[in-house]
């Protein structure tokens, strides 16, 4: 087991905790998109689950949010290409 000081954003616990903070997630998207004026409309949600019908399987995304234009952002952490 790792100590808190040994964790990085590649560790699920720290990634979820950091991305659950909307300002942190917005800053990450600003860096990725190269847009200093990027603004989220809805708060970030980690481990968001989507199910279209009760009898179908659901999908779970790592981080989910929407910007002011209505664009939905689904961010998944990947350890490898």
C-alpha positions as CSV (number, residue, x, y, z in Angstrom):
1,X,0.0,0.0,0.0
2,X,1.3,3.5,-0.9
3,X,1.4,6.4,1.4
4,X,-0.4,9.6,0.4
5,X,3.0,11.2,-0.5
6,X,3.7,8.4,-2.9
7,X,0.5,8.8,-4.9
8,X,0.4,10.4,-8.4
9,X,-2.5,11.3,-10.6
10,X,-2.1,7.9,-12.2
11,X,-3.4,6.4,-9.0
12,X,-7.2,6.0,-9.1
13,X,-7.8,7.4,-5.6
14,X,-5.8,10.6,-6.1
15,X,-7.1,11.1,-9.6
16,X,-10.8,10.8,-8.5
17,X,-10.2,13.1,-5.5
18,X,-8.5,15.7,-7.6
19,X,-11.0,15.6,-10.5
20,X,-14.0,15.7,-8.2
21,X,-12.9,19.3,-7.6
22,X,-14.5,21.3,-10.5
23,X,-11.8,24.0,-10.5
24,X,-9.0,21.4,-10.7
25,X,-10.8,19.5,-13.5
26,X,-11.4,22.8,-15.4
27,X,-7.7,23.7,-15.1
28,X,-6.8,20.3,-16.5
29,X,-9.1,20.8,-19.5
30,X,-7.7,24.3,-20.0
31,X,-4.2,22.8,-20.3
32,X,-5.3,19.9,-22.6
33,X,-7.5,22.1,-24.8
34,X,-5.1,25.1,-24.8
35,X,-7.9,27.5,-24.0
36,X,-7.3,29.9,-21.1
37,X,-11.0,31.0,-21.2
38,X,-12.5,27.5,-21.0
39,X,-15.3,27.4,-18.5
40,X,-17.4,24.4,-17.2
41,X,-21.1,24.8,-16.8
42,X,-21.8,21.8,-14.6
43,X,-19.7,20.5,-11.7
44,X,-17.4,17.6,-12.4
45,X,-18.6,14.1,-11.4
46,X,-16.3,11.2,-10.9
47,X,-17.3,7.6,-11.5
48,X,-20.5,8.8,-13.3
49,X,-22.7,5.9,-14.3
50,X,-25.0,5.9,-17.4
51,X,-27.8,3.4,-18.0
52,X,-30.2,3.8,-20.8
53,X,-32.7,1.1,-19.6
54,X,-33.0,-1.0,-16.5
55,X,-32.4,-4.2,-18.3
56,X,-29.2,-3.0,-20.1
57,X,-25.7,-2.8,-18.7
58,X,-24.4,0.5,-17.6
59,X,-21.2,2.3,-18.5
60,X,-19.1,4.2,-16.0
61,X,-16.9,7.1,-16.9
62,X,-14.0,8.4,-14.9
63,X,-14.9,12.1,-15.0
64,X,-17.9,13.8,-16.6
65,X,-18.9,17.4,-17.1
66,X,-20.4,19.9,-19.5
67,X,-19.1,23.3,-20.7
68,X,-21.1,26.5,-21.3
69,X,-21.7,25.6,-25.0
70,X,-23.3,22.3,-24.1
71,X,-20.3,20.1,-25.0
72,X,-20.0,17.1,-22.8
73,X,-16.5,16.0,-21.6
74,X,-15.8,12.4,-20.6
75,X,-12.3,12.1,-19.3
76,X,-10.7,8.7,-18.9
77,X,-7.4,8.1,-17.2
78,X,-5.0,5.9,-19.2
79,X,-1.7,4.5,-18.0
80,X,-0.6,3.4,-21.5
81,X,-1.1,4.5,-25.1
